[in-house]
Amino acid sequence: MKLFLFLFILQVVVVSCATKQQETQSNPDLLIIDLDDIKTKETVKASDFFKNPKSIILETNEKSLIGNIGQIYIDDDHIIIFDDSKNLNVLVFNSDGTFSHKIGELGRGAGEYISISDFTVDDKRDEVYLLDSEDAKVKKYNLSTGKFINSIPIHSKRMSRHIQYQDNCLYVDANLKSDEQSLLYQINQETGEEVASWLDADRYNQGWLETFTMGRSFFLSRNADAVKYAQVFMDTVVAIHNNIISPFMVVKSNKWVKRDELMNAYHKHGIEAFRIMIKQNKKFGITDLMETNDGLFFRYRDGLIERHVYSSSQETYSYTVLIDDLAFNGERLPLNLEWVDSKGVYSYCNPSSYASFIGGTLKDVINTNVSNYNELVNLEEDANPVLFYYEFK
């Protein structure tokens, strides 16, 4: 009798701890893009979409040095940079580019992190969440002061590498098979307990559940009212809004990776299967999706080539390079979109590297109509990257 009671209690505990996978809701306005039936261009110009380039020079000092920008977040008051180089810093700059403070420290003590993979911001509470994937914890800090608040444990077997705060909810991805095959989880903001899950890997991601990413995050269009989400082999981008998950966009192509071919390559080559898909000129990997005032941009892989798509109510086409003919002279330097707000888009680069690329000086590179022109052309070679802002036309 006691054994039966113990087994019954154990069963109840296991069931109560399991996260039931939920279905996505339908979307009558689903955007469908047939990649095999759209125009293809090699280059397009920034001036086709944007105007009035402005620069924000990020202050360079011994505390604010940036090795590589792995992720960026911009609001009215802050520019937050995740440096994913060996520095492994999260740096907060003021909106004018002056350095403010650092979030947390590398280490194993209270308020420190081992290995950041992503971060997200709760503007209303003035809080920032750092995802320490190696420590299987989310570290929470005050955004304005950098003061540590608390750590939130997460499921260690899922290898979550991306995190998103949205509509008073916290979401993480999943990259390794454990007891479930969901790709997306909502977790409790205080305890880390998994509240709900969505997106079966077999149904949505061609069966793939491995630690492999493209782009900066599976969370896309991260400042929109409805944040978007897509893993590497998903042909469907879903929207997250008010704790409702619904399809937002579907891409179609005869060359899009199919489950059987991907799984056959996976069984033979393991995680290197994605390289096989590249060699076979397959299409996959929707990344860097950003919504503008008139349409959207996103990127995907077409074999060895990275292609971009622009889609609006008037036209849809793919292209290879967006040329920055606004901030820079000539038609050789690319514009990589990094962040969007209600009035325009942000990019960043190191102008000195651009000058070196063309074999000239900064004066040969930067257009005179860009704000802070005199400061830009006198930047040191080891200066921090510069943000450029372009208003919508």
N, C-alpha and C positions, 0 to 999 in steps of 0.2 A: 504493500500500500504506500509506504513512504517512497519507494523507488518510483512508483507510478506518479505520485504527486510531484516528485522532483523533476521527472521527465516532462510532465505537463507544464510546470512553471518554466522550465528551460525552453520549451517550444514557444510559449507565449512571449518570452523575452526575445527569442530569435526573430519571431514574426514582427514584434513591435519595433525591433531595431532595423528591420529591412526597410529600404526606401522604395516605395512602390513607384514604378515608372509610369509617368503620366503621358497622355496623348497630347499632341499639339492641336490647336484649334484651327479651323479653316479660315481662309482669307479670300474673299471674293475678288479682291483687287490684286491678286498675286501677279508679280511682274515675271514674265517669261522671256528669256533672251536666247535665241538660237544662234550659237556661235558660228554655225556653218552657213548662215543665211544673213550675215551682216557685212557691210562694206569694210575693207581693210585698208589702212593707211600706214605708211612708215613713220611719218612725223606729223604732229600738230603743234600749233603755237599757243603759248600761254595767253597771248593777246586776243585769241579767239574767245576766251572765257573771262579774263580778268583785266584789271587796270590798276593804276596808281600804286606801284610797288613801294613799300616802306621797309626799312630795316630796323631790327632791334639787336643791338650789339650786347651780347652776354658778357658781363664783367669777367675779366680774367685775373685771378690771384691764386695764391698757393692753396686756398681752401676751396676754390670753385672750379678747379681744372677739370675739364671734361675729356675723357678718352674716346668714348663713342656713345652716341645717343641711341639707346635701345628702345626707349619709350618716352613719350612726351604728353603732357597734359597742360592746357592753358585755360584759365578763366579770367575774369575781370581784374583780379589782383595778383595772380601767381602764374609763373611759368615753372613747371615741375619737370625736371630732367632725370630720367633713370639712366645712369652711366653703367652700361653692362660690360665695360672693359675690365681689366684687372683691378681698377679702382673700386668698382662695385659700390657706387654712391647713388643716393637720391638727393638731388640738390634743388633748392627752392630759390628762384629769382623773383624779384618784383617785376611788375608788368613793363617797366622801362628797361629791364635787363640788368639792373644792379643786383648783386648777390645778396641774399637774405640769410639763409641758414641751411644746414644739412639735416636730413631726417635719419636718425639712428646712426649706429656704428657697426662696422664689421667685427664680429666676435661671438662668443658663446655665453655672455653674461646677460643679465636682465636688460631688456630694451635693445639688445644687439641681435644681429642676424648673421646667418652662415652663408646663404646663397639666395639672393633675390632673383626671382624670375619675372615678376610683374608687380604692378601696383594699381590702385584705384582710389578715387576720391569721393568722399561724401561732403559736398559743398555746404549743405545745410547745417551739419554738425561741425564743420571745419575740421574734419578728420581724414587721415590718409591711411590706407591699408597696404602693407607690404607683404607679398606672398613669399615666404621663405620655404621654398619647395624641399630643400634638403632637410630642414628641421621639421617639416610637416606642420607648420604653424603659420598663421596670419598674425603679423605684428601691427598693432594699431597705435598711431601717434596723433597728436594735435598738429594740424597742418601749419598754423601760424607761428607756433613756438618750437615745433620739433620734439616736444615732450612726449615721452613714452607713456602709453595708457595701459595696454595689456596685450597678452598673447592669446590667440584663439587656436586650439588644436584642430587639425583636420585629418581626414582619413589618409593614413600614410601609404596604403597600397594602391591608391589611385594615381599617384604621381601628378597631382594638379600643378599646372605651370602658369595658368592664367586666371585672373580674378576680375570681377566687375561688380561695382555697387550700382544698383538701379532701383528706383522707386521704393526705397527703404528696404531693399532686399540685397543679399550678397550671394553671388554666383561664382562657382569654380568649374573648370573643365575636368575631364578625366582622360588619361592617356595610357593606362595599363589595365588589362583585364583582371578583375578580382572576383567578387561574388556576383557582380552585375555587369551589364554591358552598356550602361548609359553613358552618354557623352557630356552631359550637362547636369550640374547639381546646384540646388539652392541650399545654403547652409545658414544655420542660426548665427546671428551677428555676435552673440556673446559666448555661446558654448561650442560653436563649430559643428554641432549636430546636423546631420543631413536631413533636410525637411522634405525635399521632393527631388525627382530626377526626370529627365526627358531624353529623347533621341537615342533609340537603340542603334548600336554600332553596325549591325548587319543591315538594317533597313536604311540608315542614313549615310553611313561612311564606308560602304563597300566592305564591311567586316573588319575594318582597320581600327585597332586600339593599341597603338604603340607610341613611345615617346619620340615623336618626330613632328616638328613644326615648320611652317614657312611664314615669312612675314614676322610681324612683331607680336601678334596676339590672335587668338581665335575670336576674340571679341572685336567687332568692327563698328565703324561709325559710332564711336564711344561717347560722343557728347550729344547724340540725338535723343529725342524723347523716347524713342524705341531703339535701344541698342541692338545691334545685329550680331549673329554668331554663326560661324562655319568652321568645321575642322577640315583637314587637308583634302580628303577625297569626297567631301560632300558636294553634291550638285545643287543643293538647296540651302539658301541662307535663311535662317529663321530670325524673327524679331522677338525681343523681350520687352514687354511693357505691362505694368501693373500685375506682375507675376503670371502673365499669360504668354505662352510660347506659341507662335504661329508662323507659318511660312511667309517669307517676304519676297524672295526672288528665286527662280529656278533657271539654271543654265542648261542648255541642251546641245549635244554634239555627238556625232557618230564616233568621234575619237575620245570622248570622255571615258575615263577609266571605269571598267566594269568589275563587279565583285569577283567573278570566277577567275579572270586573268590576274587580278591583283593577288588573290589568295593563292593561286598556283605559284606565282613568283615568290610570295611570302613563305610558303612551305619549303621552297628550294633555297631561298637566299636570305630569309629573315627580314630584318628591318631594311636591308639594302634593296628590297623589292621596289621601292620608289625609284631607284636609279634604273631599274629595268623598264619601268613605265616611261621614263624620260627617253631612254634609248629607242623605245618603240613608238616615240612621237605621240604619246598619249597626252590628253589635256586633263588638268586637275589643279587644285590649289587656289581657291578664291581667297584673296587677301586684300588688305588695304582698301576696303570699301569705304567711300566717303560720300555723303550726300551734300549737295550744294543747293543753291536757291532755285536751280532750274533742272537739275538732273542728278546723276551720280557717276562716280568713277570707281572702278575696281581693277584688280590685277589678277592674272592667272598664268599658269605655265602651259606652254604649248611645245612639248618636247624640250629641246634645248633653249627655246626662246621664252622670255617673259613678255607677255603681251598685256596691254591695258584695254579697257573698254570704257567708252563714254556712252551713256544712255539718257535720253530726255524724251519728252513727249513729241519732239519734232524729229529726232534722228537717233540712231544707234550705230556705232561703228567701233572697230578695234584699231589700235595703233601700237607702235613699238616705243616711241619716245615722245614725251611732251617737252618741247623746247622752250626754255626761258628767254624769250626775247624782250622781256620787260625790265628785269633787273640787270641783265648782262648784255654786252655787245655781241653782235653776230648771232648765228643760229647753230651753235655747236654744243651749248651747255644745257643739261636737263633740268627740269623742274620736278622734284619729287614731293607730292602732296603729303603732308604729315598731320595736319589738324585743320578742322573747319569750324567756324562759328557762323553766326547769323548773317554776317556782312562780307565774309571773305575766307581765304585759305592761308595757311602758314606752310612754309617750307624752311629748311635750314641747309647750310653748307659751309665749308671753309673756303672763302674766296681766294685765299693764298694757294690752295690746292688747284683751284680752277685756273688761276694765273699760270701756275707751273705746268698744267696740262696743255695749255696753248702756247707755252714758251714765251710768255709776256709778263707784264707787270699788272698790279691791281688796277692801275689806271686804264690799261688795255682791256680790262674785263668788265668793270662795273659801269653801268650807265649813269650819266650825270644827273638824271631826274630822280634817282633813288635818294630817299631821305638819309641824312648823316653821311653824305658822300665823302666829305673831307676826312671824317674819322675812318671810314671804310678803307680808303685807299692808303691809309697810313697804319693799318693793322700790322702787328708783328706776325711772323709766320707761325708761331706757336700759340696764337690767340685762340680762344674758344670759338666754336662754330657760331655763325650769325644766323638769326632768324629773319626771314623775309615774309612780309604780309602783303597779300594782293586782294584788293576789293573785287567783288563780283561786278561784272559789266551790267 
